[in-house]
Amino acid sequence: MGLNKNVVEKIRKVVPYVPGEQPQNTVIKLNTNENPYPPAPGVQKALREFEAHRLKLYPDPSASLLRDSLAEYYKVGPEQVFVGVGSDDVLSLCFLTFFNSEKPVLFPDITYSFYKVWAQLYRIPYECPMLDDNFCIRREDYYKENGGIIFPNPNAPTAVYEDLDFVEDILRHNQDVVVIVDEAYIDFAGRSAVELLDRYPNLLVVQTFSKARSMAGMRIGYAIGSPELIQYLNDVKYSFNSYTMNLPSIVCGVEAVKDKAYFEDTVRTIIETREWAKIELKRLGFSFPDAQANFIFAAHPQYEGKALFEALKQEQIYVRHWDGRRIGQYLRITVGTREEMKELFGTLKRYMHK
């Protein structure tokens, strides 16, 4: 017996976000932009030495140890940092908190697909200006009246990075709304919009531990902005769940922030592998926007994206593919270890020359 039609009509319905596959067997996993290297040694030590009896108590609602570590790292005040359960949690709260106008929120047509999900979930009007033919944001599309702006930098899945002058231009034209720069991949690219916070109190920068800090499984995200914006975020958070960040995540997050040398070395290794991978992909005939993240968004003129995706999957190599009109030919390939990338290229060569 199914639900009564009148009941169904009152249920909130959305088209959910579809995450990348998470295969449980041994594969080469290049589909969800995880870091192929382990977290900092201090994180592993903290986990080994964690005293389980501490779990009987609620964690600090403000995650102050982690918040303060991040504030020190970025040279901002603790009141300028908000910590959440992964950047998806932080971004979702941002949509709920800051995008409450009848005017549409603006974000690119090709971007992180969760933005549409949150907009639909919270009944927020939105518009998606098209990226240009090179998959770049057209700044003038963001000069019009709106209810807020959000975009990733570098963008996903394109891996295109816009410099700070570009970001500041959008901010200058939108000082009466909240502008969110989603910097999940900034550590592999260039300068962060955190540098602009002193000049633009309506700017919020969101980052994550899931990529450069190798802690996707811990679910740590954070926002940096003016004390006023952070207070509004906290007010919304505390309205329904005070204890969002678990204690092991707080403890391990602090250790990850402490080890700057390990962090920088890991990022440097991934960037070096990425630049080498670009050369190898070009040799195979692929084209792609200049990748400035820990992934490459590549297409081949002679092979369908879907066919390449399936051929790689048959060989237990997972990359990401979408069926969208403008991106159906493309594969998003996470930068793995040098050995994983060699396996990828060897498989592609065998497929192309069979």
MOCORLIN-V708327 format. One record per run of one state. SS is the DSSP state (alpha for helix, beta for strand, coil for the rest). FROM is the first residue (numbers start at 1). TO is the last residue. If there is no record, write none. Layout:
ss=SS from=FROM to=TO
ss=SS from=FROM to=TO
This chain:
ss=coil from=1 to=4
ss=alpha from=5 to=9
ss=coil from=10 to=27
ss=beta from=28 to=29
ss=coil from=30 to=40
ss=alpha from=41 to=49
ss=coil from=50 to=51
ss=alpha from=52 to=56
ss=coil from=57 to=63
ss=alpha from=64 to=74
ss=coil from=75 to=77
ss=alpha from=78 to=80
ss=beta from=81 to=84
ss=coil from=85 to=85
ss=alpha from=86 to=98
ss=coil from=99 to=104
ss=beta from=105 to=106
ss=coil from=107 to=113
ss=alpha from=114 to=121
ss=coil from=122 to=125
ss=beta from=126 to=127
ss=coil from=128 to=138
ss=alpha from=139 to=142
ss=coil from=143 to=147
ss=beta from=148 to=152
ss=coil from=153 to=163
ss=alpha from=164 to=172
ss=coil from=173 to=178
ss=beta from=179 to=182
ss=coil from=183 to=185
ss=alpha from=186 to=188
ss=coil from=189 to=192
ss=alpha from=193 to=196
ss=coil from=197 to=202
ss=beta from=203 to=208
ss=coil from=209 to=215
ss=alpha from=216 to=218
ss=coil from=219 to=220
ss=beta from=221 to=225
ss=coil from=226 to=226
ss=alpha from=227 to=238
ss=coil from=239 to=246
ss=alpha from=247 to=258
ss=coil from=259 to=259
ss=alpha from=260 to=283
ss=coil from=284 to=285
ss=beta from=286 to=288
ss=coil from=289 to=294
ss=beta from=295 to=300
ss=coil from=301 to=302
ss=beta from=303 to=303
ss=coil from=304 to=304
ss=alpha from=305 to=314
ss=coil from=315 to=316
ss=beta from=317 to=318
ss=coil from=319 to=319
ss=beta from=320 to=321
ss=coil from=322 to=329
ss=beta from=330 to=334
ss=coil from=335 to=337
ss=alpha from=338 to=352
ss=coil from=353 to=354
